[in-house]
Amino acid sequence: MGAAQDEGATRPTAEASRLPLMDMLRGFALLGVFLMNIDFFNRPLMAYSAGIDGGTGIDTVAAVLVHVLVQGKFWVLFALLFGMGFALMRDRAVAAGRPFVAVYLRRLLLLATFGALHIVLLWPGDILLAYAMAALGLLALGRLSGNGAWVLGAMLYVGLSVLAVAFGLLLMVMPPEALAPVRDEYAAMGVAIDAAAKVYSTGGFAEVTVQRVEDYIQLLGSVVFFQLPMMLGVFLIGRWFVAAGRLQAPERHHRFFVMLAAVGLLLGAAGVAGSLAFGSRFDLATEFAEGTAATGLMPLASLPLSLAYLALFVLAAQTGTGQRLLAPLAPAGRMALTNYLMQSLVASLVFYGYGFGLAGEVGRAAQVAFVIVVFAAQVAFSRWWLARFTMGPLEWLWRAGTYLQWPPMRRVAVG
């Protein structure tokens, strides 16, 4: 890697060119993602279809609130921001006459590498590898323009969600004898979940690492056939936000964000109600059909609710009080990659057997408190770090590999 490049070569975005609103949104999304992920450091990811695991009393309240308000909503918000980031990076490269595709492919290769290491070394619920794979679709659809981006994006996301709901409804009306193979498969899954839970809570690093890889392979089919197309759909919607200028000048689109918040909350509430009508906890051996339908319906709530959260956040950030309250999230958002992986590192050491082995021992309310404490520490750390350095350590490594040059790290003192 060279220390500098020609004037016409691709180079990282200057710090002054960043959109503070997007950094604040990334910080907000980081908190939501951690609130969702912490549940699956305490039980295997395969238990997702079983619904909430909230115990009683305040733990049930915490589990339901996270299930309704958080689960599935914040990976969507992060994906919207990822699509926006793609559009901004491409637009700046085109405007400056700099190459883009090769640079972006290097960026995705590095992101995939971070994701693969995350899966093997920390947690199988990684989203980075899936982002890198789905983002190839953004490059393939680069010529899509106008409203075509959000229309196709919505069709991909909603279509896959409806397919999952239809499968669950089909299972509910099938004759019992025809369900025997499916019932056996879900019963076997329940046994596998119990075995994996024991490994995570008591196993050494080698045992847990093998279990992480096995869990990811087990989930790979749903990642490829459902998650990746839905993710691409959200990326395209995020891309449209930038193409339409909504995030660059939100003050000019106040009415749009008010309408988006209202419609998103209405549609999201309807989707949540529909999912909860099937239940929130399921015995996989006997209630797999209801669990499948409920799991399919919740994403239909997640997209509109994520858009509503985005709109409400943008509206709040336009006020003086909102700006003061939300601005501290920006440093954490600027270090989103570092903080995301740091969350997994801390949680794995606390909950897995090679650390404190607390998986399955901490109630949902205490998990939420744990997330708030860790995230508050990350916000403070990010502010401290960025006062001394230009970017997070993993962001620095990511940019170095993307642009094939070492970006400046330490801030230069003035005066």
Secondary structure, 3 states (H helix, E strand, C coil): CECCCCCCCCCCCCHHHCCHHHHHHHHHHHHHHHHHHCHHHHCCHHHHHHECCCCCCHHHHHHHHHHHHCCCHHHHHHHHHHHHHHHHHHHHHHHCCCCCHHHHHHHHHHHHHHHHHHHHHCCCCCCHHHHHHHHHHHHHCCCCCCCHHHHHHHHHHHHHHHHHHHHHHHHHHCCHHHHHHHHHHHHHHHHHHHHHHHHHHHCCHHHHHHHHHHHHHHHHHHHHHHHHHHHHHHHHHHHHHHHCCCCCCHHHHHHHHHHHHHHHHHHHHHHHHHHHHHCCECCCCCCHHHHHHHHHHHHHHHHHHHHHHHHHHHHHHCCHHHHHHHCCHHHHHHCHHHHHHHHHHHHHHHHCCCCCCCCCCCCHHHHHHHHHHHHHHHHHHHHHHHCCECCCHHHHHHHHHHHCECCCCECCCCC
